[in-house]
C-alpha cells in the first residue's frame, strides 16, 4: 500500500517496460494502480505480439539498468536468476571495424546484463507482482479514454477484457504507455483538441535475427561481438552477436540504404553478402 497516497487509483495502459516502470513509480503515491495489457501474459519469458521487436537483440543500457534497480531493489539479482550473462563493457565485447580488427580492449568500469527482451520484461513483471497495491490484468484492450463532462480531465478508461464485453474503470490518473498512444490520440481527435507535434525520422535500415546454441569450443576471450559496417561501397552491413539466457547467442544482421539482410535461413548463413534485396523479417 502506498505510504503517501495522493489519490485513490491510477491506470496504466500497456505492460511493456515503460508501463511496468510507470506502475511501480505510481504505486508510492496511489492507493491502487491497475495495469491493463491487451496481450496474454505468460508465466515465463515468452514473446508477445505487442512487442514486435522482441525477437531481435536487446540490451539494457547502464542508465536504464540503474533506473530499474532504483525502482525495484534487487532487480540486478533478478536478472542473474533469469540467466543473464554478465558482460564487462570494453572487455567482454569484441568491437570490429575495418582498420580496427578489433578495437583495443579497455575496462570502462561498467557491467551490463545480457539476456533476451522477453526475459528482461518477465523479470520486471515478476518483481511488479510483489507489490500488493498493483494489479496486472492481461487480455484487456483499452478502447477509449473517458473524460469529464467539460472535457478538462481524463476520468478513466473503457476496455474489453476477454469476451466479457465493454467495461469502465475510473481513475484519478491515466498513463498511456501503449506504445503508439492510440487511446490518447483518439480522444484528442474526438474532442477537436490539437494533437501533439510529431517528428518522423526515417533511418532506412533493415535487419534479421537468429538464435544459436553456444558451442562448447566457443572463444573464451570475448562474450559478444559488434561488427560495424557501412564502409564498403557495395555493402552497408553490420552485425551484433549477443549472449542470452539458456547458453545461447542471439545474432542480428543489419543493413542500411536498401542493403537489407535476407530473411531466409540460407541467405542469413551465407558467408558473403547477398545481392541487395529487402528482408522479409524487418
N, C-alpha and C positions, 0 to 999 in steps of 0.2 A: 504494500500500500504506500502511496506517495506520502512522504512526511510533511511536505509543504505544498499541499494541493491548492491550486488557484481556481480550479473549475472541476466539474464532475467528470465529463467524458470527452475524449479525443478519438477521432477516427483517422486511421492511416490507410490510404488506398495503395495496395501493392506491397508484396512481401519479398522484394528484391533487397539488395544490400542497403540501398537508400531508405526504403521503407522500414526495414528492421532496425536500422540505426536511429531513425526518427522516432520510432515507437519507444525505444529504450530511453532516449533523451526526454521524451514527453512523460514517461512513467514517473519521473520525480516531481511532476507538477500537476498531474491529473489523477483523480481517484481511479479512473479506469481508462485504459487505452485498448481500442479494438483495431486489429489489422485485418483488412479484407483482401483476399487474394483470389483471383479468378482461376488459377491453375490448381490442380490437386497437389498437395504437398506430401510427399512420401516420407516415411520414417527412415531416411537414409539419403546419401548423396546421389540423387538421380536428376538427370537433365529434365527441364520443364519447358514447355512451349513458350512461356512468357519471357524467357531469357534466350533469345535467338542466337546470341554469340557464345553460349556456354560451352559449345563443343570445340571452341578454339582455345589457344593457350591464354591463360590468365595469370596474373600475379598481383599480390598486394604490394603497392608501393609502401615504403617505410612510414611515410606520413599517415596513410590510411591504416596501416597496421597499428601504429601507436594510438590513433584516434579510437579504433575499435577496442583496444586494450584498456583505454580510459573508460569507455562506456561499459565494457564487460570485463571487470577484473578477472584475470586468469585466462583470458582469451588465447594468448600465445600457447599456453599449455594445452588448450583445447585443440589447436592446430596440430600440435605434436601428436596428441592422442588420435587425431584423424588420419595420421600417417604422413604428415608434412615432412618434406626433406629440407633440412637447414642448408641455406646457400649463403656463403660469405661473399658479399659484394667485392668485386675486384680480384678475388682469389679463386672462387669455385666456378666462375663463368669465363669460358674462353671466348673472347671477342675477336672476330676476324674481319679484315677488310684488306683489299689489295694494297700492298705496301706495308701492311702490319699483320703478320701472319704467325702468331696472333699479337694482340696488344700486350705490352708487359703486364705482369701480374702485380697488383698493388692492393694492400689491405686498406679498404676505405672505412673500416670500423663500423660497417652496417651489416646486419644479419636479416635475411628475409626467409620466409617460409613458403616453399614451393608445393603446390597441390592444385587440383582441378577447381574450376569455378563451382560445380555442384558441391564439392567438399567444403569450400570456403563458406558458401551460403548455408549449408546444413549446419556447420559449426556455429554460425551466428544464430540461426533459427533455434538450435538446441539450447543455446545459452539463454535466448529470449524467453523460452517457455518456462524458465525457472522463476520468472517474476510473476507474483501472484496477481498483480493488477493489470497484466497484459493478456489479452485474448487474441489468439491467432486462428482465424477462420478461413478455410480454403473453399474452393469451388463457389466463391461469391463474386459475381460480376457486377460492379457498380455501373448503373445506367444513367444516373443523374445526381447532380448536387442540388440539395434543397436550399431555398433561400427564404429569408424573412419577407413578409408582405411588401415592405417598402424597397426590397432588393438591396439593402445596405449590408447584409451579413449572410453568410452561409450557416444554416442551422442543422444540417445533417446530410445524409445520403439515401438514395433509393437504390436497392440492389436486388439481385436474384440469386438465391442460394440453392444450387442443385435444381431439383424440379419442384421446389416449394413455392414458386411464384414470387411476385414482387413484394418486397418488404421495405420499411423505412427505419432508419436508425438515427436518432437525434445526436447531435454533437455540439459541443461548445467550440471545437476547433477541428477542421478537416485538413489533413495534409495529403496532397495529391502526389504520390510517388509512383504513379502508374507507368512512368516511362515517357510516353508521348503527351501526357497531360490532357488526354481527350475529354475527361469529365469537366475539367476547368474551362477548356476552350469552348465546349458545347454550351455551358452555362453563360459565358460571356456573349456568345453569338445570340443565344435565345433572348437575352435581355438587352441586346443592342449596345453592349458596352465595348469599348475599344479593346482590341487584342494586344497582347504584349508584342513589342518589336522582335523580329526574328531575323537572324543572320544565318544563311546556309552556306557552308563551305564544302565544296566537293574535292575529295582527295584522289579520286580515280585510282583506287587501289583494290586489288582482288587478292584473296588468299584461300588456301585449302589446308586441311589439318588431318593428321592421322595419329594413332596411338600405338606404341610398340612396347613389348616387354623388354626390359633392360637385360642384355645378355650377360652371362657370367664373366666374360672376358672384357667387359667394358673398361675403358681407361679409368685410372684412379686419380689422375691429376686434375680433373675437372668434373663438374656435375651438370653443367649446362653449356650450350654453345650458341652464340649470337653471331650470325653472319650478315654483314652489312653489304648489300649490293648497290646497284644503281650507277656504277662507273663504266660499265660496258655499253657501247652503242647499240648492241643487239639484245641486251637483257637488263632489266631493272629488278632482278630477283634478289630477295633476301630470305633469311630463314631463322627460326628460333627453335632450339631443342631444349625442352624444359622438363625436369623431373617432377613426377606427381606421385600420389599415394599408390600403393599396390605394386611397387617396383616396376614402374612404367615411365616411358618417355612420351611426352606429347610433342609433336613436331608440326610447326606451322610454316608453310611456304607463303611468301608474299611477293607481289609484283605490282609495278606502277605503270601508268600511261598505256594501258591496254595490254601489257605483258602479264596477264593473269595466269597463275599456275593452273594446270589441268585438274579437273575434278575426278578423274578416273584413276584407278589403282596403278595401272601400267604407266600412265603419264606422270603420276606423283613419284614413282620409284625410278623413273628414267635418270641415268647418270648425267645426261646433258640436257640443257633447257630445250623444251619442245618449241615448235613454231608458235608464234603469237596467236593466242586464242583465249576466249573468255572461259573462266572456270564455271562449272555448274554448281559449285558449292561456295557461294560468296559468304 
